[in-house]
Amino acid sequence: MNYSSGEIAKIGDLVELWEGNIGTVVCSIDTNEYSPDYPVKDWSYLSEGILIMSEAGGLIHKTNSDDDLKFIKRMD
């Protein structure tokens, strides 16, 4: 999945889901990247998209980017 700004979503990315709700990408099913807390065996059934752990909304599955989802920075 790409953000509306063009960057490819990667685990560890800091994003804003909507105003005031910041989250971290914890897996990208599209690129087969999974963090240790969200392993492939538990989440690959979703088939596409990314999972974001957010402060206000908990765990959110996104299958496409929208104007509300904003890439903030990449965590190295």
N, CA, C and O of each residue as an XYZ file, in Angstrom:
304
protein
N       0.841     -1.180      0.000
C       0.000      0.000      0.000
C       0.884      1.241      0.000
O       1.908      1.286      0.682
N       0.491      2.217     -0.749
C       1.176      3.517     -0.756
C       0.312      4.541     -0.038
O      -0.917      4.498     -0.102
N       0.980      5.460      0.645
C       0.266      6.603      1.217
C      -0.103      7.545      0.077
O       0.448      7.434     -1.018
N      -1.011      8.451      0.316
C      -1.406      9.406     -0.728
C      -0.234     10.274     -1.174
O      -0.251     10.823     -2.276
N       0.792     10.402     -0.315
C       1.988     11.181     -0.670
C       2.958     10.377     -1.536
O       3.945     10.931     -2.020
N       2.699      9.078     -1.743
C       3.498      8.256     -2.634
C       4.424      7.261     -1.967
O       4.838      6.296     -2.610
N       4.770      7.459     -0.689
C       5.654      6.534      0.008
C       4.979      5.174      0.167
O       3.766      5.091      0.366
N       5.776      4.110      0.077
C       5.284      2.766      0.344
C       5.204      2.577      1.849
O       6.150      2.908      2.563
N       4.095      2.053      2.339
C       3.930      1.809      3.776
C       4.863      0.695      4.225
O       4.936     -0.359      3.593
N       5.582      0.937      5.329
C       6.516     -0.037      5.898
C       6.299     -0.118      7.400
O       5.830      0.836      8.021
N       6.646     -1.273      7.985
C       6.482     -1.383      9.438
C       7.371     -0.353     10.126
O       8.474     -0.048      9.672
N       6.859      0.169     11.225
C       7.570      1.192     11.981
C       7.209      2.605     11.572
O       7.546      3.553     12.282
N       6.522      2.775     10.432
C       6.135      4.122     10.002
C       5.199      4.763     11.015
O       4.298      4.113     11.545
N       5.420      6.016     11.271
C       4.538      6.810     12.122
C       3.540      7.505     11.207
O       3.927      8.167     10.244
N       2.263      7.353     11.509
C       1.206      7.911     10.660
C       0.144      8.594     11.513
O       0.022      8.345     12.713
N      -0.610      9.451     10.863
C      -1.793     10.041     11.491
C      -3.000      9.481     10.759
O      -3.134      9.662      9.549
N      -3.883      8.801     11.488
C      -5.070      8.201     10.886
C      -6.178      9.227     10.670
O      -6.864      9.215      9.648
N      -6.337     10.088     11.621
C      -7.220     11.240     11.527
C      -6.684     12.252     12.523
O      -5.831     11.918     13.345
N      -7.158     13.451     12.464
C      -6.594     14.507     13.297
C      -6.536     14.097     14.756
O      -7.552     13.768     15.369
N      -5.321     14.122     15.304
C      -5.115     13.806     16.705
C      -4.916     12.333     17.017
O      -4.641     11.995     18.169
N      -5.042     11.437     16.036
C      -4.851     10.006     16.280
C      -3.616      9.516     15.538
O      -3.638      9.296     14.327
N      -2.540      9.351     16.298
C      -1.253      8.913     15.757
C      -1.114      7.414     15.961
O      -1.561      6.871     16.971
N      -0.490      6.752     14.996
C      -0.284      5.316     15.108
C       1.004      4.887     14.430
O       1.679      5.670     13.761
N       1.321      3.614     14.626
C       2.514      3.015     14.039
C       2.104      1.800     13.216
O       1.306      0.977     13.664
N       2.658      1.694     12.006
C       2.397      0.532     11.172
C       3.106     -0.664     11.810
O       4.322     -0.643     11.998
N       2.338     -1.707     12.140
C       2.909     -2.876     12.803
C       3.042     -4.066     11.859
O       3.754     -5.020     12.173
N       2.378     -4.027     10.723
C       2.642     -5.005      9.672
C       2.102     -4.491      8.345
O       1.132     -3.736      8.281
N       2.778     -4.939      7.287
C       2.345     -4.647      5.927
C       2.154     -5.982      5.224
O       3.121     -6.626      4.820
N       0.925     -6.382      5.085
C       0.615     -7.638      4.422
C       1.057     -7.564      2.961
O       1.527     -8.553      2.398
N       0.904     -6.396      2.354
C       1.260     -6.204      0.945
C       2.732     -6.485      0.662
O       3.063     -7.030     -0.391
N       3.623     -6.120      1.591
C       5.061     -6.318      1.376
C       5.618     -7.458      2.231
O       6.830     -7.665      2.292
N       4.715     -8.198      2.893
C       5.095     -9.345      3.713
C       6.061     -8.965      4.840
O       7.019     -9.687      5.116
N       5.797     -7.821      5.486
C       6.588     -7.361      6.633
C       5.710     -7.429      7.884
O       4.616     -6.866      7.921
N       6.200     -8.117      8.889
C       5.447     -8.299     10.132
C       6.365     -8.033     11.313
O       7.487     -8.539     11.358
N       5.895     -7.240     12.272
C       6.683     -7.008     13.477
C       6.518     -8.211     14.404
O       5.558     -8.970     14.269
N       7.452     -8.390     15.349
C       7.398     -9.555     16.241
C       6.071     -9.697     17.001
O       5.620    -10.815     17.249
N       5.450     -8.579     17.370
C       4.192     -8.645     18.117
C       2.982     -8.959     17.235
O       1.905     -9.259     17.749
N       3.153     -8.893     15.916
C       2.074     -9.143     14.957
C       2.605    -10.078     13.866
O       2.852     -9.643     12.742
N       2.781    -11.371     14.201
C       3.450    -12.309     13.291
C       2.587    -12.714     12.093
O       1.359    -12.630     12.122
N       3.275    -13.154     11.049
C       2.633    -13.565      9.804
C       1.567    -14.635     10.043
O       0.514    -14.605      9.405
N       1.820    -15.571     10.947
C       0.867    -16.661     11.180
C      -0.479    -16.157     11.700
O      -1.502    -16.815     11.511
N      -0.482    -14.995     12.353
C      -1.721    -14.451     12.910
C      -2.448    -13.477     11.980
O      -3.657    -13.286     12.110
N      -1.722    -12.863     11.045
C      -2.319    -11.763     10.292
C      -2.334    -11.917      8.780
O      -2.998    -11.132      8.103
N      -1.632    -12.892      8.225
C      -1.580    -13.025      6.763
C      -2.941    -13.356      6.154
O      -3.142    -13.140      4.959
N      -3.879    -13.874      6.947
C      -5.216    -14.187      6.429
C      -5.933    -12.947      5.882
O      -6.890    -13.076      5.118
N      -5.483    -11.759      6.265
C      -6.125    -10.530      5.790
C      -5.880    -10.285      4.304
O      -6.637     -9.548      3.672
N      -4.842    -10.886      3.738
C      -4.542    -10.867      2.298
C      -3.977     -9.571      1.744
O      -3.193     -9.610      0.796
N      -4.346     -8.425      2.302
C      -3.835     -7.163      1.773
C      -3.893     -6.069      2.827
O      -4.576     -6.188      3.844
N      -3.151     -4.998      2.551
C      -3.215     -3.814      3.392
C      -2.142     -3.754      4.461
O      -1.123     -4.441      4.389
N      -2.399     -2.909      5.460
C      -1.492     -2.713      6.585
C      -2.289     -2.735      7.886
O      -3.498     -2.503      7.893
N      -1.595     -3.015      8.981
C      -2.173     -2.899     10.317
C      -1.472     -1.763     11.030
O      -0.245     -1.659     11.005
N      -2.261     -0.912     11.665
C      -1.739      0.240     12.395
C      -2.231      0.163     13.830
O      -3.430      0.038     14.078
N      -1.294      0.238     14.781
C      -1.669      0.345     16.185
C      -1.710      1.826     16.513
O      -0.698      2.523     16.444
N      -2.910      2.299     16.874
C      -3.081      3.727     17.115
C      -3.434      4.009     18.560
O      -3.937      3.147     19.281
N      -3.160      5.226     18.959
C      -3.414      5.644     20.331
C      -4.907      5.643     20.661
O      -5.320      5.111     21.692
N      -5.701      6.231     19.792
C      -7.121      6.395     20.086
C      -7.994      5.274     19.546
O      -9.051      4.991     20.109
N      -7.567      4.631     18.460
C      -8.431      3.650     17.809
C      -8.023      2.205     17.974
O      -8.713      1.315     17.478
N      -6.911      1.944     18.662
C      -6.447      0.570     18.795
C      -5.872      0.067     17.482
O      -5.278      0.833     16.724
N      -6.048     -1.220     17.215
C      -5.508     -1.845     16.014
C      -6.470     -1.642     14.845
O      -7.645     -2.000     14.925
N      -5.961     -1.067     13.767
C      -6.793     -0.735     12.607
C      -6.192     -1.364     11.356
O      -4.991     -1.260     11.109
N      -7.043     -2.015     10.575
C      -6.631     -2.610      9.301
C      -7.057     -1.661      8.182
O      -8.233     -1.318      8.061
N      -6.087     -1.242      7.364
C      -6.373     -0.359      6.226
C      -5.979     -1.098      4.951
O      -4.892     -1.671      4.869
N      -6.865     -1.084      3.960
C      -6.564     -1.729      2.685
C      -6.265     -0.729      1.583
O      -5.796     -1.100      0.507
N      -6.535      0.534      1.852
C      -6.163      1.572      0.887
C      -5.938      2.876      1.634
O      -6.420      3.079      2.749
N      -5.200      3.740      0.987
C      -4.910      5.029      1.584
C      -6.067      5.981      1.303
O      -6.760      5.852      0.294
N      -6.259      6.914      2.185
C      -7.248      7.958      1.965
C      -6.643      9.282      2.422
O      -5.536      9.318      2.960
N      -7.366     10.346      2.208
C      -6.829     11.665      2.550
C      -6.579     11.836      4.045
O      -5.738     12.645      4.437
N      -7.298     11.088      4.890
C      -7.109     11.210      6.332
C      -5.817     10.553      6.800
O      -5.209     11.013      7.766
N      -5.385      9.475      6.127
C      -4.169      8.760      6.514
C      -2.946      9.519      6.018
O      -2.717      9.634      4.813
N      -2.159     10.040      6.968
C      -0.996     10.856      6.605
C       0.293     10.219      7.118
O       0.404      9.864      8.292
N       1.258     10.083      6.222
C       2.592      9.605      6.565
C       3.301     10.729      7.315
O       3.359     11.859      6.829
N       3.845     10.424      8.506
C       4.569     11.425      9.280
C       6.074     11.225      9.124
O       6.785     12.137      8.703
N       6.560     10.020      9.468
C       7.990      9.765      9.305
C       8.263      8.269      9.351
O       7.479      7.475      9.871
N       9.404      7.930      8.788
C       9.855      6.547      8.762
C      10.808      6.340      9.935
O      11.739      7.117     10.143
N      10.558      5.290     10.685
C      11.432      4.926     11.800
C      12.491      3.983     11.267
O      12.162      2.924     10.733
N      13.744      4.346     11.400
C      14.837      3.513     10.866
C      15.189      2.378     11.755
O      16.086      1.598     11.435
